[in-house]
Amino acid sequence: MPLARRSLMEAAAARFGWRRAYGTTTQVDALLTEQTETAYTEAADHAALATAKNDDVLAVQPGVLDVRGRVLADVLYLEGVLTGARNRGLAPELIERLEDAVDHGHELTVLLADTVRTSAAIHAAS
């Protein structure tokens, strides 16, 4: 449901981080589509800003560090979700998907950390 069509209650709930569960794949797909469209709309602005701002190797660091911090916090949250799913004996397919998400999230944090280290190494070598 587009943001403009959401109820005031849903908008307020989203603002405070409260989320509702979606009971059908159609509802989930609609939300995922909306998230993707919003992200790609905002990506154009981010790309223009990043192009203007990231003019040397050290300028890249703060943004990458910020992203790594957010990803790491989210991955650790997902680990908690995974632990809860395991402890409650939820569906093995769900647990497997959560395990994959956690594993990939940790891989992403490693890649982002390597990116920051590389920027420092390149700067030190120059």
N, C-alpha and C positions, 0 to 999 in steps of 0.2 A: 504494500500500500504506500503510495507516494507520501512524503513527509507532509505535504499540504493537506492531504486527506486524512491524516491520522487524527485521532481524537485528542483533545487537550490532555486527558489523563495519560494516554500513551506517550505523548510528547514529554510530559512532566516526568513520567517514569523513566524514560530513556535518558533524560537530562541528569537524573540522580543515579544512573547506572543500574536501574532495575530493569530486568528483561523478562519478557514472557516467553513461554515455550510454544512452539508451533507443532500442531498435531498432524499435519499432512505435508507430504513432500511438495505439493503445489505451493503451500504457504512458505515453506523453507526456500524453494526455488525463487519465489517472488522477492523475498527478502535478500537472498544472495545476489540476485540481479540488480536490485536497488543499491546494495553496497558496492557492487562492482562499477555501476554507472557513476555513482558519486565519487568513488576513488579515481576513476579515469578522468572525470571532469576536473577534479582538483589537481590531478597529475600534471596537466598542462601548465598550471600556475607554478607548481613546484619545479618543473623542469626549467621554466624561464628564470625563476629565482636562482636555482642551483647553477645554471649556466653563467649567470652574471656574477654570482658570489664565489664560486669555487674556481678561482683562477690560479691556485698553486696547490701543491700536495698537502700542505698543512691546513689549508682552508677546508679541505674535505673532512678532516678529523672530527670536528665538533658534531656535525650532522650524523656521521656514521656512529659515533659514540652514543648519541641520543637514541638512535634507532636500536642499537644493541641493547641498551638499558631497558627500553620498552619491550623488546622481543624477549629478553631474558626474564623480565617480570611476568610476562604473559605465559611463557613456557613453564615457569615455576607454578603459576596458577593452574595450568593444564595438568601438571604432575599431580596436584592435589585433586583435580577432577578425576584423573585416572585412578588414583588411590581409592577414592570414594567409590568409583564404579567397580573396581575389583572387590573391595570390601563388601559391597552390597550384592555381589554376584550378578551384575548386569550382563547383558548379552555379550557373548564372546566377540561378535563382529564389532560392536561398539568399542570394546576394550582394545581390540586390535587397531582400529582407526585412531583411537586416542594415543596408543603407543607410537604409531607412525608419526602423528602430529608432534608429539613430545620429542621423538628422536630427530625429526627434521628441524624442529625449532632449535634444539641444541646444536645441530650442525650449522644452522644459520648464525647462531651467536659466535661460533668458532670462526666462521668465514668473515664475519664483521670485525672480530678482534684481529684477525690476520690482516684485514684491510687497513686498520688503524696502525698496526705495527709496520706494515709496508710503507705507509705514508711517512712515518717517523724515520724509517731506515733510509728512504730515498732522500728525505730532507737532510739527514745527517751526512749522507754521502756527497751531497752537493756543496 
